[in-house]
Amino acid sequence: MVAEVLVVGGGVSGLACARALAAAGRSVRILDRARGVGGRCATHRLLDMPFDMGVGFLHGQDEGFLSEVRASTERRIEGWPRRVEGSGRPCQPEAFRSGEKRIALADGVRTFPKHLAQGLEVRTAARVERLVLAAGGAGVILEGGEEVRARHLVFALAADQALRLLEGTPDLPRPLAAVRALLDTSSSEPSLAVCAAYPEGTAPPPWDAWYPEGSHVLQYLGNESSKRQPASFVGLVLQAHPGWSRQHLDDPAWPEALLAEAARVAGEWAGHPVAHHAHRWRFARSDLASELAGPILVRLPSGGSVGFCGDRFAPGGGVEAAWVSGRELGRRLAAPEVS
């Protein structure tokens, strides 16, 4: 069966869009290049403990978003992080503004996108190579040559990834060429992250989150073990500043450099985990300087449409913005006049 809507990207934005469409009775399929849904809402298990190696916690003010987060699990910690140290700049300063609700998920932040994906048709390990425009709709070519088409196509991707697909498409209609020019005005910020597990008997740090002001390398240290009670060992997530990440993205020694910096700022113990896992996020978050007010939906001259959503396409950035933009685009596509 050919779906009415094809969503490329199984992160929170793409899942929210697909849920809104499914709730309205539209048929929708999701393609994602990874082995599982969630994007940067990713949880890695190290020594059998969950580590949130991308987004450490969820936050926002939108009641729909917060209700959906709370519906994803009863095992959550309201107000985490409670013990915050350091005056360094968080990746999402909005999280600590008055009125923001912060929620950590005890089984890992990936619980949320897994909840959003329930009941949806999701195909993982599907790498999109090219955009295809045809009469009555659009589609994509996957790695290996398979073509997947639909009447309406949604790109729930980082701006850089969507731009690559638009740039590789000849003879773009004028509205899509305008979107291409808009996406070309910004880029995503990278992030290098290390999950680190420490020897039994290591004293737990007195903070849930630390934003060290004296480091040009580390932006955030998250005390994962404070979310996993009871925890049998101390576990940290170390995340680098975007600028440092950009400079060291392809340096094979960057995990050791992050651990060495953790030892410098937090104490010698922080540089000597018994196990660690490193992850490179090339498209971690959008540049907030290029934030847009809402998602984009372009009608194609030959019929159908192409939409764009993600954390860039709603105020504030982050997971809440991704969810809000996806929900809004899904509702627009589900409207009776879009058929």
For each residue, the residues with C-beta under 8 A, 3 or more apart:
1: 27
2: 149 150
3: 6 27 28 29 121 150
4: 21 26 27 28 150 151 152
5: 18 21 26 27 28 29 150 151 152 153 154 333
6: 3 28 29 31 138 139 140 148 149 150 152 153 154
7: 10 14 17 18 28 29 30 31 154 156
8: 14 30 31 32 128 140 153 154 155 156 157
9: 13 14 30 31 32 39 154 155 156 157 310
10: 7 14 15 30 31 32 34 36 37 38 39 113 117 122 124 156
11: 14 15 32 37 38 39 40 41 113 156 310 322
12: 15 16 38 39 41 112 113 116 319 322 323 326
13: 9 16 17 156 309 310 311 313 322 323 325 326
14: 7 8 9 10 11 17 18 30 32 154 156 309 326
15: 10 11 12 18 19 30 37 113 116 117 120 326
16: 12 13 19 20 116 322 323 324 325 326 327 330
17: 7 13 14 20 21 154 156 307 309 326 327 329 330 333
18: 5 7 14 15 21 22 28 30 120 326 330
19: 15 16 22 23 116 120 327 330
20: 16 17 23 24 326 327 329 330 331 333 334
21: 4 5 17 18 24 26 28 330 333 334
22: 18 19 25 26 28 119 120
23: 19 20 334
24: 20 21 330 331 334
25: 22 334
26: 4 5 21 22 333 334
27: 1 3 4 5
28: 3 4 5 6 7 18 21 22 120 121
29: 3 5 6 7 121 122 123 148 150
30: 7 8 9 10 14 15 18 37 117 120 121 122 123
31: 6 7 8 9 10 123 126 128 140 142 148
32: 8 9 10 11 14 36 37 122 123 124 125 126
33: 124 125 126 127 128
34: 10 37 38 39 124 125
35: 124 125
36: 10 32 110 114 124
37: 10 11 15 30 32 34 113 114 116 117 122 124
38: 10 11 12 34 41 42 43 109 110 112 113 114
39: 9 10 11 12 34 42 54 113
40: 11 54 55 281 284 285
41: 11 12 38 54 55 109 110 112 113 319
42: 38 39 52 53 54 55 109 110 279
43: 38 50 51 52 53 107 108 109 110 111
44: 50 51 53 195 277 279
45: 48 49 50 51
46: 49 51 195 197 235 275 276 277
47: 197 233 235 274 275
48: 45
49: 45 46 197 224 225 228 231 232 233 235
50: 43 44 45 107 108 224 228
51: 43 44 45 46 108 195 224 235 237 277
52: 42 43 55 56 57 104 105 108 109 110 222 224 227 237
53: 42 43 44 193 195 237 277 279
54: 39 40 41 42 109 191 193 279 281 284
55: 40 41 42 52 58 109 318 319
56: 52 81 104 109 209 220 222 237
57: 52 80 81 95 102 103 104 105 109
58: 55 69 102 103 104 105 109 112 319 320
59: 92 94 95 100 101 102 103 318 319 320
60: 65 66 69 100 101 316 318 319 320
61: 66 99 100 101 320
62: 65 66 320 323 324
63: 66 67
64: 67 68 327
65: 60 62 68 69 320 323 324
66: 60 61 62 63 69 70 101 103
67: 63 64 70 71
68: 64 65 71 72 112 115 116 323
69: 58 60 65 66 72 76 103 105 112
70: 66 67 76 103
71: 67 68 115
72: 68 69 105 111 112 114 115 116
73: 76 105 106 107 111 112 115
74:
75: 105 106 107 111
76: 69 70 73 103 104 105 106
77: 80 103 104 105 106 227
78: 101 102 103
79: 82 101 102 103
80: 57 77 102 103 104 208 226 227
81: 56 57 84 102 104 207 208 209 222 223 226
82: 79 208
83: 206 207 208 209 226
84: 81 96 207 208 209 210 211
85: 206 207 209 210 211
86: 210 211 212 213
87: 211 213
88: 211 212 213 215 219 220
89: 93 211 219
90: 93 95 96 211 219 220
91: 191 219 220 239 242 284 285
92: 59 95 285 317 318
93: 89 90 96 97
94: 59 97 100 316 317 318
95: 57 59 90 92 100 102 318
96: 84 90 93 100
97: 93 94 100
98:
99: 61
100: 59 60 61 94 95 96 97
101: 59 60 61 66 78 79
102: 57 58 59 78 79 80 81 95
103: 57 58 59 66 69 70 76 77 78 79 80
104: 52 56 57 58 76 77 80 81 109 227
105: 52 57 58 69 72 73 75 76 77 108 109 111 112 227
106: 73 75 76 77 227 228 229
107: 43 50 73 75 111
108: 43 50 51 52 105 111
109: 38 41 42 43 52 54 55 56 57 58 104 105 112
110: 36 38 41 42 43 52 113 114
111: 43 72 73 75 105 107 108 114 115
112: 12 38 41 58 68 69 72 73 105 109 115 116 319
113: 10 11 12 15 37 38 39 41 110 116 117
114: 36 37 38 72 110 111 117 118
115: 68 71 72 73 111 112 118
116: 12 15 16 19 37 68 72 112 113 120
117: 10 15 30 37 113 114 120 122
118: 114 115
119: 22
120: 15 18 19 22 28 30 116 117
121: 3 28 29 30
122: 10 29 30 32 37 117
123: 29 30 31 32 126
124: 10 32 33 34 35 36 37
125: 32 33 34 35
126: 31 32 33 123 142 143
127: 33 142 143
128: 8 31 33 131 140 141 142 143 165
129: 140 141 142 143
130: 140 141 165 168 169
131: 128 138 139 140 141 153 165 166 168 169
132: 138 139 140 141 147 149 169
133: 138 169 172 173 300 302
134: 137 138 139 149 302
135: 302 303
136: 151 302 303 304
137: 134 149 150 151 152 153 300 303 304
138: 6 131 132 133 134 149 150 152 153 300 304 306
139: 6 131 132 134 147 148 149 150 153
140: 6 8 31 128 129 130 131 132 147 148 153 165
141: 128 129 130 131 132 145 146 147
142: 31 126 127 128 129 145 146 147 148
143: 126 127 128 129
144:
145: 141 142
146: 141 142
147: 132 139 140 141 142
148: 6 29 31 139 140 142
149: 2 6 132 134 137 138 139
150: 2 3 4 5 6 29 137 138 139 153 304
151: 4 5 136 137 303 304 305
152: 4 5 6 137 138 304 305 306 307 333 338
153: 5 6 8 131 137 138 139 140 150 304 305 306 307
154: 5 6 7 8 9 14 17 306 307 308 309 329 333
155: 8 9 161 162 165 306 307 308 309
156: 7 8 9 10 11 13 14 17 309 310 326
157: 8 9 161 162 310
158: 161 162 188 283 286 310
159: 162 163 183 186 187 188 286 290 310 312
160: 163 164 187 188 283
161: 155 157 158 164 165 283
162: 155 157 158 159 165 166 183 308
163: 159 160 166 167 180 183 184
164: 160 161 167 168
165: 128 130 131 140 155 161 162 168 169
166: 131 162 163 169 172 176 179 180 183
167: 163 164 180
168: 130 131 164 165
169: 130 131 132 133 165 166 172 176
170:
171:
172: 133 166 169 176 177 180
173: 133 176 177 298 300 301
174: 177 178
175: 178 179 298 299 300
176: 166 169 172 173 179 180 298 300 306
177: 172 173 174 180 181
178: 174 175 181 182
179: 166 175 176 182 183 296 298 306 308
180: 163 166 167 172 176 177 183 184
181: 177 178 184 185
182: 178 179 185 296
183: 159 162 163 166 179 180 186 308
184: 163 180 181
185: 181 182 290
186: 159 183 286 287 289 290 312
187: 159 160 287
188: 158 159 160 282 283 284 285 286 287
189: 242 245 246 284 285 286 287
190: 242 245 246 249 280 281 282 283 284
191: 54 91 239 240 242 245 281 284 285
192: 239 240 244 245 248 249 254 255 258 278 279 280 281
193: 53 54 237 238 239 240 278 279 281
194: 237 238 255 258 259 276 277 278 279
195: 44 46 51 53 224 235 236 237 276 277 278 279
196: 235 236 237 238 259 262 270 273 275 276
197: 46 47 49 233 234 235 273 274 275 276
198: 202 233 234 235 236 269 270 272 273 274
199: 202 233 272 274
200: 232 233
201:
202: 198 199 233 234 269
203: 234
204: 223 225 226 231 234
205: 210 221 223 234 236 266
206: 83 85
207: 81 83 84 85 210 221 223
208: 80 81 82 83 84 222 223 226 227
209: 56 81 83 84 85 220 221 222 223
210: 84 85 86 205 207 220 221 223 266
211: 84 85 86 87 88 89 90 219 220
212: 86 88 215 218 221 265 266
213: 86 87 88
214: 265
215: 88 212 218 219 241 261 264 265
216: 241 243 244
217: 240 241 244 257 258 261
218: 212 215 221 238 239 240 241 258 261 262 265
219: 88 89 90 91 211 215 239 240 241 242
220: 56 88 90 91 209 210 211 237 238 239
221: 205 207 209 210 212 218 236 237 238 239 262 265 266 270
222: 52 56 81 208 209 236 237 239
223: 81 204 205 207 208 209 210 226 227 234 235 236
224: 49 50 51 52 195 227 228 231 235 236 237
225: 49 204 228 231 233 234 235
226: 80 81 83 204 208 223 229 231
227: 52 77 80 104 105 106 208 223 224
228: 49 50 106 224 225 231 235
229: 106 226
230:
231: 49 204 224 225 226 228 234 235
232: 49 200
233: 47 49 197 198 199 200 202 225
234: 197 198 202 203 204 205 223 225 231
235: 46 47 49 51 195 196 197 198 223 224 225 228 231
236: 195 196 198 205 221 222 223 224 262 270 273
237: 51 52 53 56 193 194 195 196 220 221 222 224
238: 193 194 196 218 220 221 258 259 261 262
239: 91 191 192 193 218 219 220 221 222
240: 191 192 193 217 218 219 244 245 248 254 258
241: 215 216 217 218 219 244 245
242: 91 189 190 191 219 245 246 284 285
243: 216 246 247
244: 192 216 217 240 241 247 248
245: 189 190 191 192 240 241 242 248 249 281 284
246: 189 190 242 243 249
247: 243 244
248: 192 240 244 245 251 254 257
249: 190 192 245 246 254 280 282
250:
251: 248 254 257
252:
253: 256 257
254: 192 240 248 249 251 257 258 278
255: 192 194 258 259 276 278
256: 253 259 260
257: 217 248 251 253 254 260 261
258: 192 194 217 218 238 240 254 255 261 262 278
259: 194 196 238 255 256 262 263 270 271 272 273 276
260: 256 257 263 264 271
261: 215 217 218 238 257 258 264 265
262: 196 218 221 236 238 258 259 265 266 270 271
263: 259 260 266 267 268 269 270 271 272
264: 215 260 261 271
265: 212 214 215 218 221 261 262 270
266: 205 210 212 221 262 263 269 270
267: 263 270
268: 263 271 272
269: 198 202 263 266 272
270: 196 198 221 236 259 262 263 265 266 267
271: 259 260 262 263 264 268
272: 198 199 259 263 268 269
273: 196 197 198 236 259 276
274: 47 197 198 199
275: 46 47 196 197
276: 46 194 195 196 197 255 259 273
277: 44 46 51 53 194 195
278: 192 193 194 195 254 255 258
279: 42 44 53 54 192 193 194 195
280: 190 192 249
281: 40 54 190 191 192 193 245 284
282: 188 190 249
283: 158 160 161 188 190
284: 40 54 91 188 189 190 191 242 245 281
285: 40 91 92 188 189 191 242 311 317 318
286: 158 159 186 188 189 290 291 310 311 312 317
287: 186 187 188 189 290
288: 291 317
289: 186
290: 159 185 186 286 287 312
291: 286 288 312 314 315 316 317
292: 296 312 313 314
293: 314 315
294: 313 314 325 328
295: 307 308 309 313 314 325 326 328 329 332
296: 179 182 292 307 308 309 313
297: 305 306 307 308 329 332 333 338
298: 173 175 176 179 305 306 307
299: 175 304 305
300: 133 137 138 173 175 176 303 304 305 306
301: 173
302: 133 134 135 136
303: 135 136 137 151 300
304: 136 137 138 150 151 152 153 299 300
305: 151 152 153 297 298 299 300 333 338
306: 138 152 153 154 155 176 179 297 298 300
307: 17 152 153 154 155 295 296 297 298 329 332 333
308: 154 155 162 179 183 295 296 297 313 329
309: 13 14 17 154 155 156 295 296 313 322 325 326 328 329
310: 9 11 13 156 157 158 159 286 313 322 325 326
311: 13 285 286 314 317 318 319 321 322 325
312: 159 186 286 290 291 292 317 321 325
313: 13 292 294 295 296 308 309 310 321 325 329
314: 291 292 293 294 295 311 320 321 322 324 325 328
315: 291 293 321
316: 60 94 291 320 321
317: 92 94 285 286 288 291 311 312 321
318: 55 59 60 92 94 95 285 311 321 322
319: 12 41 55 58 59 60 112 311 322 323
320: 58 59 60 61 62 65 314 316 323 324
321: 311 312 313 314 315 316 317 318 324 325
322: 11 12 13 16 309 310 311 314 318 319 325 326
323: 12 13 16 62 65 68 319 320 326 327
324: 16 62 65 314 320 321 327 328
325: 13 16 294 295 309 310 311 312 313 314 321 322 328 329
326: 12 13 14 15 16 17 18 20 156 295 309 310 322 323 329 330
327: 16 17 19 20 64 323 324 330 331
328: 294 295 309 314 324 325 331 332
329: 17 20 154 295 297 307 308 309 313 325 326 332 333
330: 16 17 18 19 20 21 24 326 327 333 334
331: 20 24 327 328 334 335
332: 295 297 307 328 329 335 338
333: 5 17 20 21 26 152 154 297 305 307 329 330 338
334: 20 21 23 24 25 26 330 331 338
335: 331 332 338
336: 339
337:
338: 152 297 305 332 333 334 335
339: 336
